[in-house]
Amino acid sequence: MRVNLDVQSLRSFIKVGETKSFTRAAQALSLTQPAISQQIRRLEDLLGVELFVRERRQVLLTLEGEKLFGYAKDIVACNDKIGGLFEKEKRRETVVLGMPEHFCERVLPHIISNMAIQFPSTQMVVKVARSGVLMEAVKDGEIDLCLVIDELGIASEPPWHTLSVKWFGSAQAGLGDDLKDVPLVLFKPPCGFRSLAIRSLEACGLKWHCVYESEDLMSLRSAVQAGVGVTLLPYVAQAMGLRSLEGVSSLPRLPEFAVMLRERAGWNPGCRQQMLDLIRTAWASEYIDGPL
């Protein structure tokens, strides 16, 4: 026989069996006695058996009621366990962190591991994008906080950290000092580093031509490692196969950049300060290019 048992009716059945009274069961469950009686009657009709018998001013389980009792407790316990599982998920806090790709290899693993240790009940979502995209996402309420990069001279707020930006070329291919037409490896627009590279060269009267465009950091670095051209990157984004071109005097000097931590308006969880401190600590453990 296939039946669809009502959990509330089973809950009432268990309580009547425990208290041996419809009245006391109703009080314990904050229900009326007629409601308890109706649930028990519905359960009996569904199963086709009597579950209780009245004896000496108390209500006792019948043989069929005794058979059902243990199963009913298991069903109700399983039901409550499932409810508790999803209630816990609803209470689980989510933090959306944004970060430029330049910082992901070194600082992000520290943040993830420390978050897992210090805030095990918090789920972290990471959005990797360029700083301009991240700042718009913070304004639009799509992410909670993010690390962003901007030129120090035009940053709209005091820097959280200062960062050097340098020209890089292949560690294998040589580059003459007397450059007339600079082969550039660039991120696709819009990109602040792309704009800075072009603007800096043109301000010095140097010609340039783009030999390679990339959407992502790994592809861009691969092109530079292959020796097809030069690029500029935050000093923290250097990698094996790249070398700094500070010794090439014809390349223009580059401005310092500011690293800032932006937060979504109204974002104020109870652990906000601890999370900010965690990110600062993770950064300091990897990047010592400027004052924290």
C-alpha positions in Angstrom: 0.0 0.0 0.0 1.4 3.4 -1.0 0.5 6.3 1.3 1.5 9.9 1.5 1.8 10.7 5.2 1.3 14.2 6.6 4.3 15.1 8.8 2.1 17.4 11.0 -0.3 14.5 11.6 2.6 12.3 12.5 3.9 15.0 14.9 0.5 15.1 16.6 0.4 11.3 16.7 3.8 11.1 18.4 2.8 13.7 21.0 -0.5 12.0 21.9 1.4 8.7 22.2 4.0 10.3 24.5 1.5 12.3 26.7 -1.3 9.7 26.6 -3.7 12.6 26.2 -5.2 14.6 23.4 -5.5 17.6 25.7 -1.9 17.6 26.8 -0.7 17.0 23.2 -2.7 20.0 22.0 -1.2 22.2 24.7 2.4 21.0 23.8 1.9 21.7 20.1 -0.1 24.9 20.6 -3.1 23.5 18.8 -6.7 22.9 19.7 -7.9 19.5 20.9 -10.3 19.2 17.9 -7.4 19.9 15.5 -5.4 17.1 17.1 -8.4 14.8 17.0 -9.0 15.6 13.3 -5.3 14.9 12.4 -5.3 11.6 14.2 -8.6 10.6 12.5 -7.2 11.5 9.1 -4.1 9.4 9.8 -6.3 6.4 10.8 -8.5 6.7 7.7 -5.4 6.9 5.5 -3.8 3.8 7.1 -7.1 1.9 7.7 -6.3 1.1 11.3 -7.1 2.5 14.8 -4.1 4.0 16.4 -5.4 4.7 20.0 -7.7 3.2 22.5 -9.1 5.0 25.5 -8.5 3.2 28.8 -9.0 4.6 32.4 -9.1 8.3 31.4 -5.9 8.0 29.2 -5.2 7.3 25.6 -3.0 4.4 24.8 -1.4 3.1 21.6 -3.0 0.1 19.9 -0.8 -2.6 18.5 -0.9 -0.9 15.1 -0.1 2.5 16.8 2.9 0.9 18.5 4.1 -0.4 15.1 3.8 3.1 13.6 5.3 5.0 16.5 9.0 4.3 15.8 8.6 5.0 12.1 6.7 8.2 12.8 9.6 9.5 14.9 12.1 8.6 12.2 10.0 10.4 9.6 9.6 13.5 11.7 13.3 13.6 12.7 14.3 13.3 9.0 11.9 16.0 8.0 13.3 18.4 10.7 16.8 17.5 9.7 16.1 18.5 6.1 14.4 21.7 7.2 17.4 22.6 9.4 19.8 21.9 6.6 18.2 24.5 4.3 17.6 26.9 7.1 21.3 26.9 7.8 22.0 27.5 4.1 19.6 30.5 4.2 21.6 32.0 7.2 24.9 31.4 5.4 26.4 34.8 4.5 27.9 35.4 1.1 30.7 37.9 0.4 31.4 38.8 -3.2 35.0 40.0 -3.6 36.4 41.6 -6.8 40.0 41.6 -7.8 42.1 42.5 -10.9 43.7 39.5 -12.5 47.2 40.9 -11.7 46.7 40.0 -8.0 45.1 36.5 -8.3 48.2 34.4 -8.5 49.7 35.5 -5.2 47.3 37.3 -2.9 44.0 35.5 -3.7 45.1 32.0 -2.4 46.0 33.6 1.0 42.6 35.4 1.2 40.7 32.2 0.3 42.5 30.0 2.8 42.3 32.5 5.6 38.6 33.1 4.9 38.0 29.3 5.2 39.7 29.2 8.5 38.4 32.4 10.1 34.9 32.5 8.6 33.9 28.8 7.8 30.2 29.7 7.6 30.7 32.4 5.0 30.7 31.7 1.3 33.1 33.7 -0.7 32.5 34.5 -4.4 35.3 36.0 -6.4 34.8 38.2 -9.5 38.0 38.8 -11.5 37.8 41.8 -13.8 39.6 45.0 -14.7 39.5 47.8 -12.1 37.0 50.0 -14.1 34.5 47.1 -14.3 34.9 46.3 -10.6 34.3 49.9 -9.6 31.1 50.0 -11.6 30.0 46.7 -10.1 30.5 48.0 -6.6 28.4 51.1 -7.4 25.7 48.9 -8.9 25.7 46.7 -5.7 26.8 43.6 -7.6 29.9 43.0 -5.4 30.6 43.8 -1.8 34.2 44.9 -1.9 37.1 44.9 -4.3 40.7 45.8 -4.8 41.2 48.3 -7.7 44.1 50.1 -9.3 44.3 53.7 -10.4 47.0 56.2 -11.2 48.2 57.7 -8.0 47.9 61.3 -9.3 44.3 60.9 -10.3 43.0 58.6 -7.5 39.9 60.0 -5.9 40.9 58.9 -2.4 44.1 58.2 -0.3 45.8 55.0 -1.5 45.6 51.9 0.5 48.9 50.8 -1.0 51.2 52.2 -3.7 52.3 50.1 -6.6 55.1 50.3 -9.2 54.2 49.8 -12.9 57.1 48.9 -15.2 57.9 48.1 -18.8 58.6 44.4 -19.4 60.1 42.5 -22.3 61.2 38.9 -22.9 63.9 37.5 -20.8 65.4 35.8 -23.8 65.0 38.4 -26.6 67.2 41.6 -26.4 65.8 45.1 -26.9 68.0 47.9 -28.2 68.2 51.1 -26.2 67.6 53.3 -29.2 63.9 52.6 -29.9 62.2 54.3 -32.8 59.0 52.3 -33.1 57.9 50.4 -30.0 56.2 47.0 -30.5 53.4 46.9 -27.9 51.6 43.9 -26.4 48.4 45.3 -25.0 45.2 44.4 -23.3 42.1 45.0 -25.4 40.4 48.3 -24.6 39.1 49.7 -22.4 42.2 49.3 -20.2 44.0 51.8 -18.1 47.4 50.2 -18.7 46.9 50.2 -22.4 46.0 53.9 -22.3 49.0 54.7 -20.1 51.4 52.8 -22.4 50.2 54.7 -25.5 50.0 58.0 -23.8 53.5 57.7 -22.3 55.1 56.8 -25.5 53.4 59.6 -27.5 54.3 62.1 -24.8 58.0 61.2 -25.4 57.6 61.5 -29.2 58.1 57.7 -29.6 56.2 55.8 -32.3 54.4 52.6 -31.4 52.5 49.8 -33.1 50.4 47.1 -31.5 51.7 43.6 -32.3 49.4 41.6 -30.0 46.2 42.1 -28.1 44.9 40.0 -25.3 41.8 39.6 -23.1 43.7 38.0 -20.2 47.0 38.3 -18.4 48.3 34.8 -19.1 48.0 35.2 -22.9 49.5 38.7 -22.7 52.5 37.5 -20.7 53.0 34.6 -23.1 53.2 37.0 -26.0 55.9 39.0 -24.2 57.8 35.9 -23.2 57.8 34.9 -26.9 59.6 38.1 -27.7 57.0 39.7 -30.0 56.9 43.0 -28.1 56.9 44.8 -24.8 54.2 45.7 -22.3 53.7 47.4 -19.0 52.4 45.7 -16.0 52.2 46.2 -12.2 55.5 45.0 -10.8 53.6 42.4 -8.8 52.4 40.7 -12.1 55.9 39.9 -13.3 56.5 36.2 -14.1 59.2 33.9 -15.2 60.3 34.7 -18.8 59.8 38.4 -18.3 62.4 41.0 -17.5 62.1 44.6 -16.4 63.2 47.1 -19.0 64.2 49.8 -16.5 67.6 49.9 -18.1 66.2 51.0 -21.5 66.5 54.8 -21.3 64.4 55.6 -24.3 61.3 54.1 -22.6 59.4 56.7 -20.6 59.2 56.6 -16.8 55.8 55.5 -15.5 53.7 56.9 -12.7 53.0 55.2 -9.4 49.7 53.5 -9.0 47.3 53.5 -6.0 45.7 50.3 -4.8 42.4 50.9 -3.1 39.8 48.8 -1.4 36.3 49.8 -2.4 33.2 48.7 -0.5 29.6 48.6 -1.5 27.4 51.3 0.0 25.5 49.8 3.0 27.8 46.7 3.2 28.3 46.3 6.9 28.3 42.7 8.1 29.2 42.0 11.7 32.6 40.6 10.6 33.4 43.5 8.3 36.5 44.8 10.1 37.9 41.3 10.5 37.5 40.7 6.8 39.2 43.9 5.9 42.1 43.1 8.2 42.3 39.6 6.7 42.6 41.1 3.2 45.3 43.6 4.4 47.2 40.8 6.0 47.1 38.6 2.9 48.3 41.5 0.8 51.1 42.4 3.2 52.3 38.8 3.2 52.9 39.0 -0.5 53.4 42.6 -1.7 55.9 44.9 -0.1 56.2 47.3 -3.0 54.9 50.3 -1.1 53.7 51.4 2.3 50.6 49.7 3.7 
